Amino acid sequence: MAISRIIKFLLPASAILLSACFGGSPRLFAPAEEELGTDGPITMHYHSAVYYPEEIALRDGGYILGIEKGDPDKILRSEEELTFEQPNSIDKTVKSQQDAVHNGKMMFVSHIMRDQLPGSGKKNCTLFDAYYRPDVKAPPARDCDNPDDHPPEIPPTNAFRSSWQGMRTLQNSLSANIESHNYTHIVVVVMGWNTVQEEAVRNINSIIRGIKHASEGNPGAFKPLVIGVTWPSQWNSLWLDPLYKLTSFGTKAKDADEVGLTWLGVLLGDTIPQASMQAKASLPVIVIGHSFGARAAITAACEGPVIAEKPGSRSAKQLADLLISYQGAFLTNRLLDKNSGEAFSEKCLRTRKIALTSSKNDRAVTRAFWGVYAGGEKSFLRYCSEPSGLITCVRADAAGQTTPPLTLSRKVTYINSDDLIHYNAFNTGGGAHSDIYRDEQGVLSWSLINALSDKGSSSPATVAQP
């Protein structure tokens, strides 16, 4: 009897608390979020920079490319608006990739923010914003081209098709950046599983600052033009955490692939190359991905994009000069084959150099029961047990220095980072899976980027002792 009275008391009390949490004044962009289907308790966190453009921003300037998922019925006027690079392909892999792009919800570009250089005196602004509506009288970010005006409105049913417009706007802005000669590299960074936009931006800032600190001994050598790519890497659940997050592993692995096959692939395969052609100049393109972000990056650089504004419009044969995969959550045989002790075979032809890290302290990558993930100790041991003409295996120490020193003389550099990727990063799981934000990791990153300018020796590949 006492228990029933307690329950009768708790139920209305809970209802009051819930109404207090979710009732009251609406969010500024709530109507647009509902129209686009991004109004959930988690999904709304993937466009937080639209609400707080000065606070959730790249500290050293650059662009935030926000990719989100929407219901095709809400963001497409017609299925005909979804076009593929090879629309009539009979190749099974290509057909499978195309099916993945429109199986359920679809990826679209919801916003592109331009963050100003420190000391510029200008406010951060928006190149493209699917959330602005005319009844929003004071949007937090103004249009980059017209600072005194609002950004143009994007009808919700045109959100997918207008993503191409957003990427063209980014292309034009990047072209002007390249022409300015103020930058030494284009650096694209993608974070991994269960990382909302605010956290992703913070992590990108840490990665870039670590590299800049390491490069201070070479004045002027590293002035990056940064593009931070965020994507919906977490399921939309408020109550079933962390169990719900864990069960989303397979779904988010597929989503990471979809990001690579769509807008991240477009960024690397079309937007940046076209900007370089437009500027009649180019900068080295560095792509850094962590965990599922590395998976998305590998998919984008090696396979994507499969979508196209017009069939056959892809411009680039080479998408990246250097791809750095930190604790990659993807099967290593996506890049490398090893059959009965024979030499490795090359799979990613459109990337000049690839670097992979592994660590025995990483507990997250052991969740792949059906294969070997690139970030795991087993992968390093498997692929670095004997010399190869394609791969160089090295060991990183706790300070981020490698033995032997990095030369990037081979297509792939595999880095045993047991001593470097060692600690549990603050408020993260998976053992040392996310221990990539310290300055020591910046030393390793800078060593890789700096080695890119060296031709490297033609000596046989070196094998680090496991």
C-alpha positions in Angstrom: 0.0 0.0 0.0 2.8 2.4 0.9 4.6 1.5 -2.4 1.5 2.3 -4.5 1.2 5.7 -2.7 4.8 6.5 -3.5 4.3 5.6 -7.2 1.1 7.8 -7.3 3.2 10.6 -5.9 6.2 10.0 -8.2 4.2 9.9 -11.5 2.8 13.4 -11.4 6.0 14.7 -10.0 7.9 13.2 -12.9 5.4 14.7 -15.3 5.9 18.1 -13.8 9.7 17.7 -14.1 9.5 16.6 -17.7 7.2 19.4 -18.7 9.6 21.8 -17.0 12.4 20.4 -19.1 10.7 20.3 -22.5 8.0 22.9 -22.2 8.1 26.7 -22.3 9.7 28.8 -25.0 10.8 27.2 -28.3 14.3 27.2 -29.6 15.1 29.8 -32.2 15.3 27.4 -35.1 12.7 24.9 -33.8 10.3 25.3 -36.8 13.1 24.6 -39.3 14.4 21.7 -37.2 11.0 20.1 -37.3 10.7 20.6 -41.0 14.0 19.0 -41.6 13.6 16.3 -39.0 16.6 17.3 -37.0 14.8 18.4 -33.8 15.5 15.3 -31.7 17.2 15.6 -28.3 20.5 14.4 -29.9 20.1 15.4 -33.5 19.8 19.1 -32.5 23.3 18.9 -31.2 24.7 18.5 -34.7 24.0 22.1 -35.7 24.8 23.8 -32.4 27.3 26.1 -34.2 24.3 27.7 -35.9 23.0 28.8 -32.5 26.5 29.8 -31.1 28.7 30.8 -34.0 31.2 32.6 -31.9 31.5 30.1 -29.1 31.4 26.8 -31.1 34.0 27.7 -33.5 37.5 26.9 -34.9 39.9 28.9 -32.8 42.3 29.6 -35.6 39.7 30.2 -38.3 38.4 28.0 -41.1 35.1 26.3 -42.0 32.7 24.0 -40.2 30.9 21.8 -42.7 27.8 20.4 -41.0 26.4 17.2 -42.4 23.1 15.8 -41.0 20.5 13.2 -41.8 17.0 13.9 -43.0 13.9 12.0 -44.1 13.8 11.9 -47.9 10.1 12.9 -47.8 11.2 16.1 -46.0 14.4 17.1 -47.8 13.7 15.9 -51.4 11.0 17.2 -53.8 11.6 14.1 -56.0 13.8 11.0 -56.0 15.1 12.3 -59.3 17.0 15.0 -57.4 19.4 12.2 -56.2 21.8 11.6 -59.0 24.9 9.4 -59.1 28.4 9.6 -60.6 27.7 6.3 -62.4 23.9 6.2 -62.7 23.8 3.1 -65.0 26.6 1.1 -63.4 26.2 -2.7 -63.2 29.1 -3.1 -60.8 27.9 -4.7 -57.6 30.1 -2.6 -55.3 28.9 0.6 -56.9 25.3 -0.5 -56.8 25.7 -1.4 -53.1 27.2 2.0 -52.4 24.3 3.8 -54.2 21.8 1.8 -52.3 23.5 2.8 -49.0 23.1 6.4 -49.8 19.3 6.4 -50.0 18.4 3.5 -47.6 16.3 5.3 -45.1 17.3 8.8 -44.1 19.7 10.7 -46.3 22.8 12.8 -45.6 22.5 16.5 -46.6 24.6 19.6 -45.9 22.6 21.7 -43.3 25.1 24.5 -42.7 28.6 25.8 -43.6 30.1 28.2 -41.1 33.1 30.4 -41.8 35.2 31.1 -38.6 37.4 34.2 -38.8 41.1 34.3 -38.1 42.1 35.5 -34.7 42.3 39.3 -34.5 40.4 39.8 -37.8 37.8 42.0 -36.1 35.1 40.2 -38.2 32.3 38.1 -36.8 31.9 34.4 -37.7 29.4 34.0 -40.4 27.4 31.5 -42.5 28.1 30.5 -46.1 25.0 28.3 -46.1 22.3 27.7 -43.6 19.3 25.4 -44.1 17.9 26.6 -40.7 17.3 30.3 -41.4 13.6 31.4 -41.9 12.4 35.0 -42.6 10.5 35.1 -39.3 13.9 34.7 -37.4 14.5 38.4 -37.0 18.0 38.2 -35.4 19.8 35.1 -36.5 23.0 34.5 -34.5 25.2 34.4 -37.7 24.8 36.7 -40.6 25.5 35.9 -44.3 29.3 36.0 -45.1 28.8 37.8 -48.4 26.3 40.3 -47.0 27.1 40.9 -43.3 24.2 43.4 -43.0 21.7 40.9 -44.3 20.3 37.5 -43.4 21.4 34.3 -45.2 19.1 33.2 -48.0 16.3 30.9 -47.1 16.5 27.2 -48.1 13.0 25.6 -48.4 13.1 22.3 -46.4 12.1 20.2 -49.4 15.0 21.6 -51.3 17.5 20.9 -48.6 19.3 18.0 -50.3 19.5 19.6 -53.7 20.6 22.9 -52.2 23.5 21.1 -50.6 25.2 21.4 -54.0 24.7 25.1 -53.8 26.3 25.2 -50.4 29.3 23.2 -51.7 29.7 25.6 -54.6 29.7 28.5 -52.2 32.4 26.8 -50.1 34.4 26.2 -53.3 34.4 29.9 -54.2 35.4 30.9 -50.7 38.2 28.3 -50.6 39.4 29.5 -54.0 39.8 33.0 -52.6 41.7 31.6 -49.6 44.1 29.7 -51.8 44.7 32.8 -54.0 45.5 34.8 -50.9 48.7 32.9 -50.3 48.0 33.1 -46.5 48.0 29.3 -46.0 50.4 26.4 -46.4 48.0 23.5 -46.2 44.3 22.5 -46.4 43.5 20.3 -43.4 40.2 18.4 -43.3 39.4 16.9 -39.9 36.6 14.4 -39.1 35.9 13.0 -35.7 34.3 9.7 -34.7 31.4 7.8 -33.0 29.2 9.5 -30.4 30.8 13.0 -30.9 28.3 15.8 -31.1 29.2 19.0 -32.9 30.4 21.0 -29.9 32.7 18.2 -28.8 33.9 17.6 -32.4 34.9 21.3 -32.8 36.7 21.3 -29.5 38.6 18.1 -30.5 39.5 19.6 -33.9 40.8 22.7 -32.1 43.0 20.5 -29.9 44.4 18.6 -32.9 45.2 21.7 -34.9 46.7 23.5 -31.9 48.9 20.4 -31.1 50.3 20.4 -34.7 50.9 24.2 -34.6 52.8 23.9 -31.3 55.0 21.2 -32.8 55.7 23.3 -35.9 56.8 26.4 -34.0 60.4 25.5 -34.6 59.8 25.9 -38.3 58.3 29.5 -38.6 55.8 29.9 -41.4 55.8 26.2 -42.2 52.3 25.4 -41.0 49.5 27.9 -41.5 46.5 25.6 -42.1 43.2 26.3 -43.8 41.0 24.1 -41.6 37.8 22.4 -42.6 36.1 20.6 -39.8 33.5 18.1 -40.9 30.8 17.1 -38.4 28.2 14.4 -38.9 25.4 12.7 -37.0 27.6 10.1 -35.2 25.2 9.3 -32.3 21.7 7.8 -32.2 18.8 10.0 -31.2 18.1 8.7 -27.7 17.9 10.6 -24.4 17.0 7.8 -22.0 18.8 4.6 -23.1 22.3 5.7 -22.7 25.0 4.1 -22.7 23.3 0.9 -23.8 21.6 2.6 -26.7 24.9 4.1 -27.8 26.6 0.7 -27.8 23.8 -0.9 -29.9 24.2 1.9 -32.5 27.8 0.8 -33.4 26.8 -1.1 -36.6 24.4 1.6 -37.7 26.9 4.4 -37.2 29.6 2.4 -39.0 27.3 2.5 -42.0 26.6 6.2 -41.5 30.4 6.9 -41.5 30.6 5.1 -44.9 27.7 7.1 -46.1 29.3 10.4 -45.1 32.4 9.4 -47.2 30.2 8.3 -50.1 28.3 11.6 -50.1 29.4 15.1 -48.9 32.8 14.3 -47.5 33.5 12.6 -50.7 32.2 15.6 -52.6 34.4 17.9 -50.5 37.6 15.9 -51.3 36.7 14.8 -54.9 35.1 18.0 -56.2 34.9 21.1 -54.0 38.6 21.4 -53.1 40.0 20.3 -56.5 37.6 22.7 -58.2 38.7 25.5 -55.9 42.3 24.9 -56.7 41.6 24.9 -60.4 39.6 28.2 -60.0 42.5 29.7 -58.1 45.1 28.3 -60.5 47.1 27.2 -57.5 46.9 24.4 -55.0 47.8 23.6 -51.4 48.7 20.1 -50.0 45.5 18.5 -48.8 45.9 16.7 -45.4 42.9 14.6 -44.1 42.8 13.6 -40.5 40.2 11.2 -39.2 39.7 9.5 -35.8 37.9 6.3 -35.2 34.7 6.3 -37.4 35.9 9.7 -38.7 38.9 7.8 -40.1 36.5 5.3 -41.6 34.5 8.2 -43.3 37.8 9.7 -44.5 39.1 6.5 -46.0 35.8 5.9 -47.7 35.7 9.4 -49.1 39.3 9.5 -50.3 39.5 5.9 -51.7 35.9 5.3 -52.9 33.7 8.4 -52.8 31.8 10.2 -53.8 29.1 8.1 -55.5 26.7 11.1 -55.7 27.1 13.8 -58.3 25.3 17.0 -59.2 25.6 15.8 -62.8 26.7 12.3 -63.8 30.3 12.0 -64.7 31.2 15.4 -63.1 34.0 14.3 -60.8 37.1 16.4 -61.3 39.9 14.9 -59.3 42.1 11.8 -59.8 44.0 12.5 -56.5 41.9 13.6 -53.5 44.5 13.8 -50.7 48.2 14.2 -50.3 48.2 12.7 -46.9 45.5 10.8 -45.0 46.2 10.3 -41.3 44.0 7.6 -39.7 44.1 7.8 -35.9 42.9 4.6 -34.3 40.8 3.8 -37.4 37.6 1.9 -36.9 37.5 0.2 -40.2 38.7 -3.2 -41.5 42.4 -2.9 -42.5 41.8 -4.9 -45.7 40.0 -1.9 -47.1 43.5 -0.6 -47.7 45.7 -3.6 -47.8 45.6 -7.3 -48.8 47.9 -9.9 -47.5 47.5 -13.4 -49.0 49.7 -16.2 -47.8 52.7 -14.0 -47.0 52.7 -12.3 -50.4 53.3 -8.6 -50.9 50.6 -6.0 -50.1 48.4 -4.8 -52.9 47.4 -1.2 -53.2 43.7 -0.3 -53.0 43.5 3.5 -52.5 44.9 4.9 -55.7 43.7 8.5 -55.2 45.6 9.2 -52.0 49.3 9.9 -52.2 50.3 8.8 -48.7 48.5 7.1 -45.8 49.5 6.9 -42.2 47.8 4.6 -39.7 48.2 4.4 -35.9 47.5 1.4 -33.7 47.7 0.9 -29.9 47.3 -2.1 -27.6 45.7 0.3 -25.1 42.7 0.9 -27.4 39.7 -1.1 -26.2 37.2 0.3 -28.6 38.5 -1.2 -31.8 38.3 -4.7 -30.4 34.5 -4.6 -31.0 34.9 -5.7 -34.6 34.2 -9.4 -34.1 34.2 -10.1 -37.9 37.6 -8.7 -38.8 40.7 -6.7 -37.8 40.3 -2.9 -37.3 43.2 -0.7 -38.3 43.6 0.9 -34.9 44.1 -2.4 -33.1 47.3 -4.1 -32.0 46.4 -7.3 -34.0 46.3 -5.3 -37.2 49.7 -3.9 -36.7 51.2 -7.3 -35.8 49.5 -8.8 -38.9 50.7 -6.3 -41.4 54.1 -5.5 -39.9 55.5 -8.9 -39.2 57.6 -8.8 -42.4 59.0 -6.2 -44.8 56.9 -5.0 -47.7 57.5 -2.8 -50.7 54.3 -0.8 -49.9 54.3 -0.3 -46.2 56.8 1.1 -43.6 56.3 0.2 -40.0 57.6 2.4 -37.2 57.2 2.9 -33.5 56.2 6.2 -31.8 57.5 7.0 -28.3 55.7 8.8 -25.5 56.9 12.2 -26.9 55.6 11.5 -30.4 58.9 10.8 -32.0 59.3 7.7 -34.2 61.9 5.1 -34.6 63.1 5.1 -37.4 62.4 8.8 -38.2 59.5 9.3 -40.6 60.3 9.6 -44.3 57.0 8.6 -46.0 59.1 6.7 -48.5 56.3 4.1 -48.9 52.6 4.5 -49.7 51.5 3.4 -46.2 53.2 4.2 -42.9 51.9 2.1 -40.0 52.8 3.5 -36.5 52.8 1.4 -33.4 51.6 4.0 -30.8 51.5 1.9 -27.7 53.6 4.4 -25.8 51.9 7.5 -27.2 48.2 6.5 -27.3 48.3 5.4 -23.7 45.9 7.2 -21.4 42.2 7.4 -21.1 41.2 10.7 -22.5 39.0 12.9 -20.2 35.4 11.7 -20.1 35.7 9.1 -22.9 35.5 5.3 -23.1 37.3 2.6 -25.0 40.5 2.7 -23.0 43.0 4.9 -24.8 41.0 5.1 -28.0 40.6 8.9 -27.8 44.1 9.8 -26.5 45.0 11.8 -29.6 44.5 15.4 -28.3 47.7 16.0 -26.4 50.6 18.0 -27.8 52.7 14.8 -28.0 50.3 13.6 -30.6 50.7 16.9 -32.4 54.4 16.1 -32.6 53.6 12.9 -34.5 51.1 14.7 -36.8 53.6 17.4 -37.6 56.3 14.9 -38.3 54.0 13.2 -40.9 53.0 16.5 -42.5 56.6 17.8 -42.5 57.8 14.5 -44.1 55.3 15.0 -46.9 57.6 17.6 -48.5 60.5 15.2 -48.5 60.9 12.9 -51.5 62.0 10.1 -49.2 64.5 7.3 -49.8 64.1 4.3 -52.0 65.6 2.0 -49.5 63.7 -1.2 -48.5 60.9 -0.8 -46.0 61.8 -0.9 -42.4 59.9 -3.1 -40.0 59.5 -2.0 -36.4 59.7 -4.6 -33.7 56.2 -5.2 -32.3 
